[in-house]
Amino acid sequence: MSGVGRAVTPRGRRVLALGLVLLGLGLALHYPLVAGTGGALLLLVAAEVAAVVVAPDLTVRRTVSPTVVERHQECRGRLHVTGRRRAGLARLEVSDTVDGDLVPVPLPDSTRAATVSVPYTIPTPRRGLVPVGPVRLRRVGLAGMAEHTTSVGVVDQVRVLPRRLPLAGLPAGTRRTAAGSDSAWELGGTDLVGLHEYAVGDDLRRLHWATSARTGALMVREDVDPAEPHVRVVLDDRPGSYAGARSGSAEAFEDAVELASALCRTAQLGGHPVRFTTASGRHEVDVPGSPAGQPRREAHELEWLLAEIDLAADDTVAPPHSDRADVAVAVSGHLADRHDVRRLLDVGGAPTQVHLVVDPLPSVTSLDAAGVLELRGHSSVALTETWDRVVEP
């Protein structure tokens, strides 16, 4: 009975109350027409309840393609529904659950037990694993006086990655130090930092013949320019730095993660060493340089981290660790404390310091404040465009 009671909508309750009043008055005052009207209203509500509480004889199956997408990239779902979608006094409304929100899936109305396949768009506004499902079946009476909802089907997962935003390049490094030396002399040429076994695509002109003859395998030099940039990327993951983050709206943080990902990826594609850290101190990943363009295990770890990283629990700033970076870039929201960000940038005394600010209403797009280049933009796309225009590789 409790399930039947929950099936009655507010409109149905009002009609029930009206029917009971009319039935009672009609019986008490001996007005058969009034009593009959009240009884008819009660029967109408009862008929709609009976129509909606009967479980629909439907089979629902879902397909999702692709299952790995970038943020805001198109992802399509398709529901395959077999069975009658309308019966008697009830109509069927179908919606799929995507990350806790309902996405309506309009089905063609039919009283025949046929199979229909309906495509729909799966929104991907945030990174991480996005659950898709279960499917919600809502049976509603034709007069709207009763409804009943059931959930069917399995839950699929869609992995959403940060968008791959292109950057023109990174500022040049300023430290010219031979490997194993702490001096900073103006040196020319390149510095041998290692050897690796030949792989398809390596430049044959960089073969190290002496080592190849000794080991019996082709070995390729890993040379590095002593002035290559050593990059540190700091992501502000404090909720207080982003408007709406505490209420569950973190669009600005998603943009900040995409910017951090673009900076790290640009450094890796250039073969430069990069260190990724967060303001909270929860995460720190060092990716060694790869002059020959060989993929690094740490680079894959960083890519998966940036796909699922979230905001910290509070606004605590962890003490920064010093390094030898000569290009330091911090990414934050417009509510971030500027003093905290400058302290994170200045550790180690990097000569080139840039602060990227995701600001929904930027008054200026770039300014130089106390040796720190500050770029502002309303989105990650706008900031990458400003970076390409202002920052000289």
N, C-alpha and C positions, 0 to 999 in steps of 0.2 A: 504493500500500500504506500510505503514511503516513496518508492520509485514512481508510482502513478501520481502521487501528489506533486513530486518535483517536475513532472511532465507538463503540468498546467502552467501556462504563462500568466503574467500580470493581467493581460486582457481576458484570459479565461477565468481568472479569479473574480474579476469584476462581473463577468457574465454569470458566473455561478452565484455570486451574491445577489445579483438582480433577479435571477431565476428563483432563488429561495424566497426572496421577499415577495415576488409576485405570486408564487405558489402558496405561501403562507397567507397573504392577504386574500387571495381568491377563495381559499378553503374557509378562512375565518368569516369573510363577509358574503360567502355564497355567490361568488362571481365565477361561474365556470370558465368564461373566456379568459379572465385574468389568470386563473389557476392553470388553464391549459397552456397559456403563453409561457408561464414560468416553468412548467414541466418540459415544454419543447426546448427552452434554453438549456435546461439541465441535460436533456438527452443529447443536444448538439455538442456540448462540451464533452460528455462521456464518449460520444462517437469519435470525436477527434483524438481523445486520449487513447482510445482503443486502436485507432489507426496508426498512431506514431510509436507506441510502445512495442509493437510487433517488430522484431529484428528484421532488417531488410535482407533478402536472400541475394547477396552480392558477393562477388569475388573481386578483390582489389589487388593489383600488382603495380609496382613502381619501377621505373628505370631512370637513371640519372647519368647525364653525359655533358661534359667530362666530370670526373670525380676529383680532379686536381685543377684548380683555376687560380688566376691572380685576382686580387680584389677588384670588384666592379666589372670583372670579365663575365661574359655571358655564360650562364650555366642553365641547362634545360632539364626539366623533369617531364616525365610522361606517365600518366596514370592509365592503366588498362583495367577497365571496369566491365564485369560480366554480370548480367542480371537485369531485372526490371527496375527502372529508376523512378517510376511513379506508380502508385497503387491506391485506388480509392480516394479517401479524403486527405492523403498526405503527399507532400512533394519532398524531394530529396535535394539537400544542399551538401556539396562535397568541398572540402578544403584540406590542404596539406599543411603540416606543422613544420616550419623552417626556423630553427633556432628559437623556438618558443613562440613565434608569431604565426598567425594563420594566413595562408595564401589561398584565396578562392580559386577553385578549379571548376569552371562552368561546364556542366555536362548537358548534352542534348536530351530533351525530355522524351521518354519513350515508355510505353506500357509493355513492350515486347522484351523477352529475355535475350537481348543481343549484347555483343561485345563492342565496346567503343574505346578508342585510345585518344586521349586529350593531352596536348602539350601545354606546359606552363613554364614561367620563368622563376628560377630559384634566385632570390636576391643574395648577393655576396658583399655586404657592406663592411664586413670585418674579417680579419685574418683568423687563422686557427681551424680547428675541426668544427664544422657546422653540422649539427644533427638535422636530418630531414626525415620527418615522420613522428608519430604515426598519422595515418589519414583519418580525418574526422568526418563522420557521416552524421548529418543533422536532418532528422525528419521533422517537418513542420506541417501542422494542419493547414488546410486551405483557408480557413478563417483566422489563422494565427492564434488560436486559443490553446494550443498544446504543441509541445516540441519535445524531442528526445534525441540525445547525442550519444554516439558510440565511437570508439576508436579502434581501427583495424590496421593491419599491415605491420611491416617491420620498420626499423629505423636505420636509414643509410647515413653515411658520413661523407661530407665534401670537405676536402682540405683546401683552404684558401690561403694563398701566398701573397706577400706584398707585391704590388705592381713593380715591374722592372722599368724604372724611370731612367732615361739616358742622361748622362752628364758629359760635358765636353772634355773634362779632365780635372786634375788636381793641381794645386800650386806646386812649383818646383821646390825641391828640397834645398836647404842652405848648408847642410853639414857635409864637408868633403873630407872624409876620414878613411884612410886605408884600413882594411880589415885587420883587426887585432891591435889597432892603435887608438889612443885617446886624443891624439893631436888633431888639429883642424887645419892642415895645410891645404893650399890650393893645388890639387892634383889633377892631372888630366887622364884621359883614357878610362879603362874599366878596371875593376878589382875582381880577381878570381875568388869566389866564395865557396865553390864546391863542384862536384862532378856527379853525373848520373848516367846510367846506362842508356844507350841510344834507344829512342822510341820513334815511331813513324811520325814524321812532321818536323823533327829536329833539323836544324841547319847543319849540314855536313861540314861547313867551313869551321865549325866550332869543335870539331873532334879533337880530343887530347890524345895525340898519338903515343906518347910515352906510356901513359897509364893503360891505353888500349893494348899496347904490346905486352905489358907486364901482366895484365889480368886475362888476356885472351878474349875480351869482349869490348865492343865499341863503347867508349866513354866520351861524353859530351861535357864541355866546360859550362859552368854556370857563372857567368860574368855579371857584375852589377856596377852601375854607375855610382861612384861614391857620393854623388849629389842627389841620388834618388830620394823622393819624399818618404819619410817614416811617419805614418798617419795614425792619429788617435781620434776615434769617433766616440763621443759621449752622448748617450741618449738619456734625456731627462724622463725618468719613469715615475715621477711623483704625481699623484692625482691632483694635488693643489696647483700644478702648473698648467692645467688644461681646464677650460670652461666646460662645465657640464659633466666632468669625469665622475664626480661623486654621485651623480644621479643616474649613471649608466650610459650617458651619451659621451662617447670618446672618439668622435670623428677626427678631432685635431691630433689625438695621440696616434691614430692610424696613419695620418699624414706624416707625423714625425718618424714613425717606424719606417715608412717607405723612403724617407730622405736618408735615414741612417743606413738602410739597406743599399741604396744607390751609391752612397759614398764608399761603403765597404767593398761593394762589387767593382766599382771603378778602380779602386786601389788594387784589388786582386787581379783584374784584367791587365793592369799595367805591370804586374809582377812585384808590386811594392808591399812591404810589410805593413800590417795594419793591426791595431789593437782596438777592440770594441769594449766599452765599459758602460755601465749605467750609473746614474746619479745615486741610486739607492745602494749600490755596491753588490746587488744580488747576482750580477752576471759580469763576467770578464773573459774574453776570448782573444788570444793572440794568434794571428795567422802569419806565419813566416813569409818572406818574399819568395817569389819564384821567377827568377829572371828568364828561365827557359819556358815559362808558361805552363809548367806541370801543375796539375790539380793538387791541392793540399787537402788533407783530411780535415784540418781545422776549418777550412773554408766551407765545407759541407755542414759541419757542426754549427757554424755561425748562421748559415742560411736557414736551417731548421729552427734555430733559436729565434731568429727574427720573424719566422712564420707564426710562432706561438707565444711570444713574449707578451706579458700583460702589465698593467699598472701595479706598482707596489702598494702595500697595505697602508702606508702613511707617507709623510713628507720628509722623513729623515734623510739627511745627506751623509753618505759614508765618506770617511777620510780618503781623499784620492791617493793613488799610488804614483810615485814619480817614474817617469820613463824618459827616453831620449827622442821622443817625437819632435819633428820640426814643423809638422802641420797638425794642428789640433782644431777639431770642429765639434761644436756642441749643438744639439738639436733639442728644442724645448717648445712649450706652449707660451702664449703671451702673458700668462699670469706667473711665470717663473720669476723667482727672486734673482735680479741681475747680478748681485754680489755673489750668490752661490754659484751661478754659472761661470762667472769670471774666475772664481777660485778653482773650479774644475778644469777650466781651460789653461790656466797659468801654471799648473803643476808641471815641473820639468822645464819651464821657460821656453816653450815652443815659440820660435820666431814668427810663425804665421798662425794667427788665431781667428777663427770665424765662428759667429754665433748665428744659427738659423732659427728663426722664430716663426712658428705657425700662428698667425694673427688674423682673426676673421675680418678685422677692419684696420688694416695697416695705414698709418698716416704717411709713412715714408717706406720705400722699398730697400734702401741701403743707406748706411751711415757708418762713419769711422769714429768710434768712441774709445779713447784711451788705448789706442793700438789694437783694438779688436774690431774687425769688420763685422757689422751686424746687418743681416739681410732679413727682411720681413715679407711674408706673403700669406694669402688666405688659404692656400692649399699647397700640397707637395708639388704639384705640377707648376704652379706659379713660382715657387721658390727655385725649382731646377732651372726655369727660364731665366730668373734673375741671376742665379749662380753662373750660368753660361755667359751672361752679358757682362758681369762685373768681375768675376774671378778669372785671373789670367793663368792658364796652365804653364 
